[in-house]
Amino acid sequence: MSDQKQSRQEAIETVEPIGLRVLIRKDEDKKQTKGGIQLPDNIEIPTITGRIVSVSAEVEISAELPLNQYDKVLFDPKGAIPVDFEGDNRLFVVDIENVVAVFRKS
């Protein structure tokens, strides 16, 4: 591998969302139904839940937005922007308006 290509790959270490956005790692798609039926490899039940990996500075300082790093959230995938940062492509930048729920333990 050339030194220039290697240094370019090492330079990209983190993805920080900007504006009212969060970076979410989408949960794995389900390969089995709740009833226990195993689905074929070409059929998956899409999930729209994930964990917040990173929040923008604006979200972090806002008292009105109850989102923190590592929160489990439900989000609308239509507005999610995929980040080609990992091979499995499970990272998405999501506008705050597309985060529809946060899972909390009572």
Phi and psi restraints in degrees (range 20) as a CNS / XPLOR table:
assign (resid 1 and name C) (resid 2 and name N)
       (resid 2 and name CA) (resid 2 and name C) 1.0 -70.8 20.0 2
assign (resid 2 and name N) (resid 2 and name CA)
       (resid 2 and name C) (resid 3 and name N) 1.0 154.2 20.0 2
assign (resid 2 and name C) (resid 3 and name N)
       (resid 3 and name CA) (resid 3 and name C) 1.0 -63.3 20.0 2
assign (resid 3 and name N) (resid 3 and name CA)
       (resid 3 and name C) (resid 4 and name N) 1.0 -37.0 20.0 2
assign (resid 3 and name C) (resid 4 and name N)
       (resid 4 and name CA) (resid 4 and name C) 1.0 -65.4 20.0 2
assign (resid 4 and name N) (resid 4 and name CA)
       (resid 4 and name C) (resid 5 and name N) 1.0 -44.5 20.0 2
assign (resid 4 and name C) (resid 5 and name N)
       (resid 5 and name CA) (resid 5 and name C) 1.0 -66.7 20.0 2
assign (resid 5 and name N) (resid 5 and name CA)
       (resid 5 and name C) (resid 6 and name N) 1.0 -40.4 20.0 2
assign (resid 5 and name C) (resid 6 and name N)
       (resid 6 and name CA) (resid 6 and name C) 1.0 -65.9 20.0 2
assign (resid 6 and name N) (resid 6 and name CA)
       (resid 6 and name C) (resid 7 and name N) 1.0 -43.0 20.0 2
assign (resid 6 and name C) (resid 7 and name N)
       (resid 7 and name CA) (resid 7 and name C) 1.0 -67.0 20.0 2
assign (resid 7 and name N) (resid 7 and name CA)
       (resid 7 and name C) (resid 8 and name N) 1.0 -33.0 20.0 2
assign (resid 7 and name C) (resid 8 and name N)
       (resid 8 and name CA) (resid 8 and name C) 1.0 -66.3 20.0 2
assign (resid 8 and name N) (resid 8 and name CA)
       (resid 8 and name C) (resid 9 and name N) 1.0 -40.0 20.0 2
assign (resid 8 and name C) (resid 9 and name N)
       (resid 9 and name CA) (resid 9 and name C) 1.0 -68.7 20.0 2
assign (resid 9 and name N) (resid 9 and name CA)
       (resid 9 and name C) (resid 10 and name N) 1.0 -37.9 20.0 2
assign (resid 9 and name C) (resid 10 and name N)
       (resid 10 and name CA) (resid 10 and name C) 1.0 -71.3 20.0 2
assign (resid 10 and name N) (resid 10 and name CA)
       (resid 10 and name C) (resid 11 and name N) 1.0 -25.3 20.0 2
assign (resid 10 and name C) (resid 11 and name N)
       (resid 11 and name CA) (resid 11 and name C) 1.0 -69.2 20.0 2
assign (resid 11 and name N) (resid 11 and name CA)
       (resid 11 and name C) (resid 12 and name N) 1.0 -29.8 20.0 2
assign (resid 11 and name C) (resid 12 and name N)
       (resid 12 and name CA) (resid 12 and name C) 1.0 -89.1 20.0 2
assign (resid 12 and name N) (resid 12 and name CA)
       (resid 12 and name C) (resid 13 and name N) 1.0 102.2 20.0 2
assign (resid 12 and name C) (resid 13 and name N)
       (resid 13 and name CA) (resid 13 and name C) 1.0 -116.3 20.0 2
assign (resid 13 and name N) (resid 13 and name CA)
       (resid 13 and name C) (resid 14 and name N) 1.0 -32.0 20.0 2
assign (resid 13 and name C) (resid 14 and name N)
       (resid 14 and name CA) (resid 14 and name C) 1.0 -136.4 20.0 2
assign (resid 14 and name N) (resid 14 and name CA)
       (resid 14 and name C) (resid 15 and name N) 1.0 160.7 20.0 2
assign (resid 14 and name C) (resid 15 and name N)
       (resid 15 and name CA) (resid 15 and name C) 1.0 -123.2 20.0 2
assign (resid 15 and name N) (resid 15 and name CA)
       (resid 15 and name C) (resid 16 and name N) 1.0 119.7 20.0 2
assign (resid 15 and name C) (resid 16 and name N)
       (resid 16 and name CA) (resid 16 and name C) 1.0 -113.2 20.0 2
assign (resid 16 and name N) (resid 16 and name CA)
       (resid 16 and name C) (resid 17 and name N) 1.0 118.4 20.0 2
assign (resid 16 and name C) (resid 17 and name N)
       (resid 17 and name CA) (resid 17 and name C) 1.0 -67.9 20.0 2
assign (resid 17 and name N) (resid 17 and name CA)
       (resid 17 and name C) (resid 18 and name N) 1.0 151.0 20.0 2
assign (resid 17 and name C) (resid 18 and name N)
       (resid 18 and name CA) (resid 18 and name C) 1.0 -122.0 20.0 2
assign (resid 18 and name N) (resid 18 and name CA)
       (resid 18 and name C) (resid 19 and name N) 1.0 146.8 20.0 2
assign (resid 18 and name C) (resid 19 and name N)
       (resid 19 and name CA) (resid 19 and name C) 1.0 80.1 20.0 2
assign (resid 19 and name N) (resid 19 and name CA)
       (resid 19 and name C) (resid 20 and name N) 1.0 -155.8 20.0 2
assign (resid 19 and name C) (resid 20 and name N)
       (resid 20 and name CA) (resid 20 and name C) 1.0 -87.8 20.0 2
assign (resid 20 and name N) (resid 20 and name CA)
       (resid 20 and name C) (resid 21 and name N) 1.0 68.6 20.0 2
assign (resid 20 and name C) (resid 21 and name N)
       (resid 21 and name CA) (resid 21 and name C) 1.0 -137.8 20.0 2
assign (resid 21 and name N) (resid 21 and name CA)
       (resid 21 and name C) (resid 22 and name N) 1.0 159.2 20.0 2
assign (resid 21 and name C) (resid 22 and name N)
       (resid 22 and name CA) (resid 22 and name C) 1.0 -131.1 20.0 2
assign (resid 22 and name N) (resid 22 and name CA)
       (resid 22 and name C) (resid 23 and name N) 1.0 157.2 20.0 2
assign (resid 22 and name C) (resid 23 and name N)
       (resid 23 and name CA) (resid 23 and name C) 1.0 -103.0 20.0 2
assign (resid 23 and name N) (resid 23 and name CA)
       (resid 23 and name C) (resid 24 and name N) 1.0 123.3 20.0 2
assign (resid 23 and name C) (resid 24 and name N)
       (resid 24 and name CA) (resid 24 and name C) 1.0 -120.2 20.0 2
assign (resid 24 and name N) (resid 24 and name CA)
       (resid 24 and name C) (resid 25 and name N) 1.0 134.7 20.0 2
assign (resid 24 and name C) (resid 25 and name N)
       (resid 25 and name CA) (resid 25 and name C) 1.0 -94.6 20.0 2
assign (resid 25 and name N) (resid 25 and name CA)
       (resid 25 and name C) (resid 26 and name N) 1.0 111.1 20.0 2
assign (resid 25 and name C) (resid 26 and name N)
       (resid 26 and name CA) (resid 26 and name C) 1.0 -66.3 20.0 2
assign (resid 26 and name N) (resid 26 and name CA)
       (resid 26 and name C) (resid 27 and name N) 1.0 139.7 20.0 2
assign (resid 26 and name C) (resid 27 and name N)
       (resid 27 and name CA) (resid 27 and name C) 1.0 -65.7 20.0 2
assign (resid 27 and name N) (resid 27 and name CA)
       (resid 27 and name C) (resid 28 and name N) 1.0 157.8 20.0 2
assign (resid 27 and name C) (resid 28 and name N)
       (resid 28 and name CA) (resid 28 and name C) 1.0 -61.5 20.0 2
assign (resid 28 and name N) (resid 28 and name CA)
       (resid 28 and name C) (resid 29 and name N) 1.0 143.0 20.0 2
assign (resid 28 and name C) (resid 29 and name N)
       (resid 29 and name CA) (resid 29 and name C) 1.0 -68.3 20.0 2
assign (resid 29 and name N) (resid 29 and name CA)
       (resid 29 and name C) (resid 30 and name N) 1.0 145.4 20.0 2
assign (resid 29 and name C) (resid 30 and name N)
       (resid 30 and name CA) (resid 30 and name C) 1.0 -79.7 20.0 2
assign (resid 30 and name N) (resid 30 and name CA)
       (resid 30 and name C) (resid 31 and name N) 1.0 138.6 20.0 2
assign (resid 30 and name C) (resid 31 and name N)
       (resid 31 and name CA) (resid 31 and name C) 1.0 -109.3 20.0 2
assign (resid 31 and name N) (resid 31 and name CA)
       (resid 31 and name C) (resid 32 and name N) 1.0 4.9 20.0 2
assign (resid 31 and name C) (resid 32 and name N)
       (resid 32 and name CA) (resid 32 and name C) 1.0 -144.2 20.0 2
assign (resid 32 and name N) (resid 32 and name CA)
       (resid 32 and name C) (resid 33 and name N) 1.0 141.9 20.0 2
assign (resid 32 and name C) (resid 33 and name N)
       (resid 33 and name CA) (resid 33 and name C) 1.0 -77.5 20.0 2
assign (resid 33 and name N) (resid 33 and name CA)
       (resid 33 and name C) (resid 34 and name N) 1.0 167.2 20.0 2
assign (resid 33 and name C) (resid 34 and name N)
       (resid 34 and name CA) (resid 34 and name C) 1.0 -61.5 20.0 2
assign (resid 34 and name N) (resid 34 and name CA)
       (resid 34 and name C) (resid 35 and name N) 1.0 -29.4 20.0 2
assign (resid 34 and name C) (resid 35 and name N)
       (resid 35 and name CA) (resid 35 and name C) 1.0 -76.6 20.0 2
assign (resid 35 and name N) (resid 35 and name CA)
       (resid 35 and name C) (resid 36 and name N) 1.0 -5.3 20.0 2
assign (resid 35 and name C) (resid 36 and name N)
       (resid 36 and name CA) (resid 36 and name C) 1.0 96.5 20.0 2
assign (resid 36 and name N) (resid 36 and name CA)
       (resid 36 and name C) (resid 37 and name N) 1.0 6.4 20.0 2
assign (resid 36 and name C) (resid 37 and name N)
       (resid 37 and name CA) (resid 37 and name C) 1.0 -78.9 20.0 2
assign (resid 37 and name N) (resid 37 and name CA)
       (resid 37 and name C) (resid 38 and name N) 1.0 124.2 20.0 2
assign (resid 37 and name C) (resid 38 and name N)
       (resid 38 and name CA) (resid 38 and name C) 1.0 -77.0 20.0 2
assign (resid 38 and name N) (resid 38 and name CA)
       (resid 38 and name C) (resid 39 and name N) 1.0 128.9 20.0 2
assign (resid 38 and name C) (resid 39 and name N)
       (resid 39 and name CA) (resid 39 and name C) 1.0 -89.8 20.0 2
assign (resid 39 and name N) (resid 39 and name CA)
       (resid 39 and name C) (resid 40 and name N) 1.0 149.4 20.0 2
assign (resid 39 and name C) (resid 40 and name N)
       (resid 40 and name CA) (resid 40 and name C) 1.0 -62.4 20.0 2
assign (resid 40 and name N) (resid 40 and name CA)
       (resid 40 and name C) (resid 41 and name N) 1.0 158.7 20.0 2
assign (resid 40 and name C) (resid 41 and name N)
       (resid 41 and name CA) (resid 41 and name C) 1.0 -58.8 20.0 2
assign (resid 41 and name N) (resid 41 and name CA)
       (resid 41 and name C) (resid 42 and name N) 1.0 -30.4 20.0 2
assign (resid 41 and name C) (resid 42 and name N)
       (resid 42 and name CA) (resid 42 and name C) 1.0 -85.7 20.0 2
assign (resid 42 and name N) (resid 42 and name CA)
       (resid 42 and name C) (resid 43 and name N) 1.0 -1.9 20.0 2
assign (resid 42 and name C) (resid 43 and name N)
       (resid 43 and name CA) (resid 43 and name C) 1.0 -120.0 20.0 2
assign (resid 43 and name N) (resid 43 and name CA)
       (resid 43 and name C) (resid 44 and name N) 1.0 127.0 20.0 2
assign (resid 43 and name C) (resid 44 and name N)
       (resid 44 and name CA) (resid 44 and name C) 1.0 -134.0 20.0 2
assign (resid 44 and name N) (resid 44 and name CA)
       (resid 44 and name C) (resid 45 and name N) 1.0 150.6 20.0 2
assign (resid 44 and name C) (resid 45 and name N)
       (resid 45 and name CA) (resid 45 and name C) 1.0 -90.3 20.0 2
assign (resid 45 and name N) (resid 45 and name CA)
       (resid 45 and name C) (resid 46 and name N) 1.0 113.3 20.0 2
assign (resid 45 and name C) (resid 46 and name N)
       (resid 46 and name CA) (resid 46 and name C) 1.0 -67.3 20.0 2
assign (resid 46 and name N) (resid 46 and name CA)
       (resid 46 and name C) (resid 47 and name N) 1.0 137.5 20.0 2
assign (resid 46 and name C) (resid 47 and name N)
       (resid 47 and name CA) (resid 47 and name C) 1.0 -105.6 20.0 2
assign (resid 47 and name N) (resid 47 and name CA)
       (resid 47 and name C) (resid 48 and name N) 1.0 150.3 20.0 2
assign (resid 47 and name C) (resid 48 and name N)
       (resid 48 and name CA) (resid 48 and name C) 1.0 -126.0 20.0 2
assign (resid 48 and name N) (resid 48 and name CA)
       (resid 48 and name C) (resid 49 and name N) 1.0 32.5 20.0 2
assign (resid 48 and name C) (resid 49 and name N)
       (resid 49 and name CA) (resid 49 and name C) 1.0 -113.9 20.0 2
assign (resid 49 and name N) (resid 49 and name CA)
       (resid 49 and name C) (resid 50 and name N) 1.0 157.9 20.0 2
assign (resid 49 and name C) (resid 50 and name N)
       (resid 50 and name CA) (resid 50 and name C) 1.0 -172.7 20.0 2
assign (resid 50 and name N) (resid 50 and name CA)
       (resid 50 and name C) (resid 51 and name N) 1.0 -178.7 20.0 2
assign (resid 50 and name C) (resid 51 and name N)
       (resid 51 and name CA) (resid 51 and name C) 1.0 -111.2 20.0 2
assign (resid 51 and name N) (resid 51 and name CA)
       (resid 51 and name C) (resid 52 and name N) 1.0 139.4 20.0 2
assign (resid 51 and name C) (resid 52 and name N)
       (resid 52 and name CA) (resid 52 and name C) 1.0 -73.5 20.0 2
assign (resid 52 and name N) (resid 52 and name CA)
       (resid 52 and name C) (resid 53 and name N) 1.0 123.1 20.0 2
assign (resid 52 and name C) (resid 53 and name N)
       (resid 53 and name CA) (resid 53 and name C) 1.0 -89.4 20.0 2
assign (resid 53 and name N) (resid 53 and name CA)
       (resid 53 and name C) (resid 54 and name N) 1.0 -39.6 20.0 2
assign (resid 53 and name C) (resid 54 and name N)
       (resid 54 and name CA) (resid 54 and name C) 1.0 -152.8 20.0 2
assign (resid 54 and name N) (resid 54 and name CA)
       (resid 54 and name C) (resid 55 and name N) 1.0 145.6 20.0 2
assign (resid 54 and name C) (resid 55 and name N)
       (resid 55 and name CA) (resid 55 and name C) 1.0 -116.7 20.0 2
assign (resid 55 and name N) (resid 55 and name CA)
       (resid 55 and name C) (resid 56 and name N) 1.0 150.5 20.0 2
assign (resid 55 and name C) (resid 56 and name N)
       (resid 56 and name CA) (resid 56 and name C) 1.0 -70.4 20.0 2
assign (resid 56 and name N) (resid 56 and name CA)
       (resid 56 and name C) (resid 57 and name N) 1.0 164.0 20.0 2
assign (resid 56 and name C) (resid 57 and name N)
       (resid 57 and name CA) (resid 57 and name C) 1.0 -61.0 20.0 2
assign (resid 57 and name N) (resid 57 and name CA)
       (resid 57 and name C) (resid 58 and name N) 1.0 -37.7 20.0 2
assign (resid 57 and name C) (resid 58 and name N)
       (resid 58 and name CA) (resid 58 and name C) 1.0 -63.5 20.0 2
assign (resid 58 and name N) (resid 58 and name CA)
       (resid 58 and name C) (resid 59 and name N) 1.0 -41.3 20.0 2
assign (resid 58 and name C) (resid 59 and name N)
       (resid 59 and name CA) (resid 59 and name C) 1.0 -69.0 20.0 2
assign (resid 59 and name N) (resid 59 and name CA)
       (resid 59 and name C) (resid 60 and name N) 1.0 -39.8 20.0 2
assign (resid 59 and name C) (resid 60 and name N)
       (resid 60 and name CA) (resid 60 and name C) 1.0 -62.9 20.0 2
assign (resid 60 and name N) (resid 60 and name CA)
       (resid 60 and name C) (resid 61 and name N) 1.0 -38.0 20.0 2
assign (resid 60 and name C) (resid 61 and name N)
       (resid 61 and name CA) (resid 61 and name C) 1.0 -88.3 20.0 2
assign (resid 61 and name N) (resid 61 and name CA)
       (resid 61 and name C) (resid 62 and name N) 1.0 -9.7 20.0 2
assign (resid 61 and name C) (resid 62 and name N)
       (resid 62 and name CA) (resid 62 and name C) 1.0 -81.3 20.0 2
assign (resid 62 and name N) (resid 62 and name CA)
       (resid 62 and name C) (resid 63 and name N) 1.0 124.6 20.0 2
assign (resid 62 and name C) (resid 63 and name N)
       (resid 63 and name CA) (resid 63 and name C) 1.0 -77.4 20.0 2
assign (resid 63 and name N) (resid 63 and name CA)
       (resid 63 and name C) (resid 64 and name N) 1.0 -18.3 20.0 2
assign (resid 63 and name C) (resid 64 and name N)
       (resid 64 and name CA) (resid 64 and name C) 1.0 -82.7 20.0 2
assign (resid 64 and name N) (resid 64 and name CA)
       (resid 64 and name C) (resid 65 and name N) 1.0 -15.5 20.0 2
assign (resid 64 and name C) (resid 65 and name N)
       (resid 65 and name CA) (resid 65 and name C) 1.0 -108.1 20.0 2
assign (resid 65 and name N) (resid 65 and name CA)
       (resid 65 and name C) (resid 66 and name N) 1.0 105.5 20.0 2
assign (resid 65 and name C) (resid 66 and name N)
       (resid 66 and name CA) (resid 66 and name C) 1.0 -82.9 20.0 2
assign (resid 66 and name N) (resid 66 and name CA)
       (resid 66 and name C) (resid 67 and name N) 1.0 48.1 20.0 2
assign (resid 66 and name C) (resid 67 and name N)
       (resid 67 and name CA) (resid 67 and name C) 1.0 -114.3 20.0 2
assign (resid 67 and name N) (resid 67 and name CA)
       (resid 67 and name C) (resid 68 and name N) 1.0 132.4 20.0 2
assign (resid 67 and name C) (resid 68 and name N)
       (resid 68 and name CA) (resid 68 and name C) 1.0 -131.3 20.0 2
assign (resid 68 and name N) (resid 68 and name CA)
       (resid 68 and name C) (resid 69 and name N) 1.0 161.5 20.0 2
assign (resid 68 and name C) (resid 69 and name N)
       (resid 69 and name CA) (resid 69 and name C) 1.0 -58.6 20.0 2
assign (resid 69 and name N) (resid 69 and name CA)
       (resid 69 and name C) (resid 70 and name N) 1.0 139.7 20.0 2
assign (resid 69 and name C) (resid 70 and name N)
       (resid 70 and name CA) (resid 70 and name C) 1.0 80.2 20.0 2
assign (resid 70 and name N) (resid 70 and name CA)
       (resid 70 and name C) (resid 71 and name N) 1.0 -0.8 20.0 2
assign (resid 70 and name C) (resid 71 and name N)
       (resid 71 and name CA) (resid 71 and name C) 1.0 -65.2 20.0 2
assign (resid 71 and name N) (resid 71 and name CA)
       (resid 71 and name C) (resid 72 and name N) 1.0 142.6 20.0 2
assign (resid 71 and name C) (resid 72 and name N)
       (resid 72 and name CA) (resid 72 and name C) 1.0 -89.5 20.0 2
assign (resid 72 and name N) (resid 72 and name CA)
       (resid 72 and name C) (resid 73 and name N) 1.0 130.0 20.0 2
assign (resid 72 and name C) (resid 73 and name N)
       (resid 73 and name CA) (resid 73 and name C) 1.0 -132.3 20.0 2
assign (resid 73 and name N) (resid 73 and name CA)
       (resid 73 and name C) (resid 74 and name N) 1.0 159.6 20.0 2
assign (resid 73 and name C) (resid 74 and name N)
       (resid 74 and name CA) (resid 74 and name C) 1.0 -107.1 20.0 2
assign (resid 74 and name N) (resid 74 and name CA)
       (resid 74 and name C) (resid 75 and name N) 1.0 128.8 20.0 2
assign (resid 74 and name C) (resid 75 and name N)
       (resid 75 and name CA) (resid 75 and name C) 1.0 -137.5 20.0 2
assign (resid 75 and name N) (resid 75 and name CA)
       (resid 75 and name C) (resid 76 and name N) 1.0 156.1 20.0 2
assign (resid 75 and name C) (resid 76 and name N)
       (resid 76 and name CA) (resid 76 and name C) 1.0 -83.4 20.0 2
assign (resid 76 and name N) (resid 76 and name CA)
       (resid 76 and name C) (resid 77 and name N) 1.0 113.9 20.0 2
assign (resid 76 and name C) (resid 77 and name N)
       (resid 77 and name CA) (resid 77 and name C) 1.0 -73.3 20.0 2
assign (resid 77 and name N) (resid 77 and name CA)
       (resid 77 and name C) (resid 78 and name N) 1.0 -13.3 20.0 2
assign (resid 77 and name C) (resid 78 and name N)
       (resid 78 and name CA) (resid 78 and name C) 1.0 -64.6 20.0 2
assign (resid 78 and name N) (resid 78 and name CA)
       (resid 78 and name C) (resid 79 and name N) 1.0 -33.8 20.0 2
assign (resid 78 and name C) (resid 79 and name N)
       (resid 79 and name CA) (resid 79 and name C) 1.0 -94.7 20.0 2
assign (resid 79 and name N) (resid 79 and name CA)
       (resid 79 and name C) (resid 80 and name N) 1.0 1.6 20.0 2
assign (resid 79 and name C) (resid 80 and name N)
       (resid 80 and name CA) (resid 80 and name C) 1.0 -78.6 20.0 2
assign (resid 80 and name N) (resid 80 and name CA)
       (resid 80 and name C) (resid 81 and name N) 1.0 136.6 20.0 2
assign (resid 80 and name C) (resid 81 and name N)
       (resid 81 and name CA) (resid 81 and name C) 1.0 -103.3 20.0 2
assign (resid 81 and name N) (resid 81 and name CA)
       (resid 81 and name C) (resid 82 and name N) 1.0 115.7 20.0 2
assign (resid 81 and name C) (resid 82 and name N)
       (resid 82 and name CA) (resid 82 and name C) 1.0 -68.2 20.0 2
assign (resid 82 and name N) (resid 82 and name CA)
       (resid 82 and name C) (resid 83 and name N) 1.0 143.0 20.0 2
assign (resid 82 and name C) (resid 83 and name N)
       (resid 83 and name CA) (resid 83 and name C) 1.0 -108.6 20.0 2
assign (resid 83 and name N) (resid 83 and name CA)
       (resid 83 and name C) (resid 84 and name N) 1.0 117.2 20.0 2
assign (resid 83 and name C) (resid 84 and name N)
       (resid 84 and name CA) (resid 84 and name C) 1.0 -83.7 20.0 2
assign (resid 84 and name N) (resid 84 and name CA)
       (resid 84 and name C) (resid 85 and name N) 1.0 68.3 20.0 2
assign (resid 84 and name C) (resid 85 and name N)
       (resid 85 and name CA) (resid 85 and name C) 1.0 -113.0 20.0 2
assign (resid 85 and name N) (resid 85 and name CA)
       (resid 85 and name C) (resid 86 and name N) 1.0 -25.4 20.0 2
assign (resid 85 and name C) (resid 86 and name N)
       (resid 86 and name CA) (resid 86 and name C) 1.0 -127.3 20.0 2
assign (resid 86 and name N) (resid 86 and name CA)
       (resid 86 and name C) (resid 87 and name N) 1.0 158.3 20.0 2
assign (resid 86 and name C) (resid 87 and name N)
       (resid 87 and name CA) (resid 87 and name C) 1.0 -64.1 20.0 2
assign (resid 87 and name N) (resid 87 and name CA)
       (resid 87 and name C) (resid 88 and name N) 1.0 -34.4 20.0 2
assign (resid 87 and name C) (resid 88 and name N)
       (resid 88 and name CA) (resid 88 and name C) 1.0 -84.6 20.0 2
assign (resid 88 and name N) (resid 88 and name CA)
       (resid 88 and name C) (resid 89 and name N) 1.0 -7.0 20.0 2
assign (resid 88 and name C) (resid 89 and name N)
       (resid 89 and name CA) (resid 89 and name C) 1.0 51.7 20.0 2
assign (resid 89 and name N) (resid 89 and name CA)
       (resid 89 and name C) (resid 90 and name N) 1.0 55.2 20.0 2
assign (resid 89 and name C) (resid 90 and name N)
       (resid 90 and name CA) (resid 90 and name C) 1.0 -108.4 20.0 2
assign (resid 90 and name N) (resid 90 and name CA)
       (resid 90 and name C) (resid 91 and name N) 1.0 5.6 20.0 2
assign (resid 90 and name C) (resid 91 and name N)
       (resid 91 and name CA) (resid 91 and name C) 1.0 -95.4 20.0 2
assign (resid 91 and name N) (resid 91 and name CA)
       (resid 91 and name C) (resid 92 and name N) 1.0 135.8 20.0 2
assign (resid 91 and name C) (resid 92 and name N)
       (resid 92 and name CA) (resid 92 and name C) 1.0 -138.4 20.0 2
assign (resid 92 and name N) (resid 92 and name CA)
       (resid 92 and name C) (resid 93 and name N) 1.0 138.7 20.0 2
assign (resid 92 and name C) (resid 93 and name N)
       (resid 93 and name CA) (resid 93 and name C) 1.0 -91.0 20.0 2
assign (resid 93 and name N) (resid 93 and name CA)
       (resid 93 and name C) (resid 94 and name N) 1.0 126.8 20.0 2
assign (resid 93 and name C) (resid 94 and name N)
       (resid 94 and name CA) (resid 94 and name C) 1.0 -128.3 20.0 2
assign (resid 94 and name N) (resid 94 and name CA)
       (resid 94 and name C) (resid 95 and name N) 1.0 131.1 20.0 2
assign (resid 94 and name C) (resid 95 and name N)
       (resid 95 and name CA) (resid 95 and name C) 1.0 -64.8 20.0 2
assign (resid 95 and name N) (resid 95 and name CA)
       (resid 95 and name C) (resid 96 and name N) 1.0 145.8 20.0 2
assign (resid 95 and name C) (resid 96 and name N)
       (resid 96 and name CA) (resid 96 and name C) 1.0 -55.6 20.0 2
assign (resid 96 and name N) (resid 96 and name CA)
       (resid 96 and name C) (resid 97 and name N) 1.0 -36.9 20.0 2
assign (resid 96 and name C) (resid 97 and name N)
       (resid 97 and name CA) (resid 97 and name C) 1.0 -65.1 20.0 2
assign (resid 97 and name N) (resid 97 and name CA)
       (resid 97 and name C) (resid 98 and name N) 1.0 -17.6 20.0 2
assign (resid 97 and name C) (resid 98 and name N)
       (resid 98 and name CA) (resid 98 and name C) 1.0 -93.4 20.0 2
assign (resid 98 and name N) (resid 98 and name CA)
       (resid 98 and name C) (resid 99 and name N) 1.0 -3.5 20.0 2
assign (resid 98 and name C) (resid 99 and name N)
       (resid 99 and name CA) (resid 99 and name C) 1.0 -88.7 20.0 2
assign (resid 99 and name N) (resid 99 and name CA)
       (resid 99 and name C) (resid 100 and name N) 1.0 114.0 20.0 2
assign (resid 99 and name C) (resid 100 and name N)
       (resid 100 and name CA) (resid 100 and name C) 1.0 -102.2 20.0 2
assign (resid 100 and name N) (resid 100 and name CA)
       (resid 100 and name C) (resid 101 and name N) 1.0 -15.8 20.0 2
assign (resid 100 and name C) (resid 101 and name N)
       (resid 101 and name CA) (resid 101 and name C) 1.0 -161.0 20.0 2
assign (resid 101 and name N) (resid 101 and name CA)
       (resid 101 and name C) (resid 102 and name N) 1.0 152.8 20.0 2
assign (resid 101 and name C) (resid 102 and name N)
       (resid 102 and name CA) (resid 102 and name C) 1.0 -121.4 20.0 2
assign (resid 102 and name N) (resid 102 and name CA)
       (resid 102 and name C) (resid 103 and name N) 1.0 132.1 20.0 2
assign (resid 102 and name C) (resid 103 and name N)
       (resid 103 and name CA) (resid 103 and name C) 1.0 -84.6 20.0 2
assign (resid 103 and name N) (resid 103 and name CA)
       (resid 103 and name C) (resid 104 and name N) 1.0 124.5 20.0 2
assign (resid 103 and name C) (resid 104 and name N)
       (resid 104 and name CA) (resid 104 and name C) 1.0 -126.0 20.0 2
assign (resid 104 and name N) (resid 104 and name CA)
       (resid 104 and name C) (resid 105 and name N) 1.0 145.4 20.0 2
assign (resid 104 and name C) (resid 105 and name N)
       (resid 105 and name CA) (resid 105 and name C) 1.0 -91.6 20.0 2
assign (resid 105 and name N) (resid 105 and name CA)
       (resid 105 and name C) (resid 106 and name N) 1.0 134.4 20.0 2
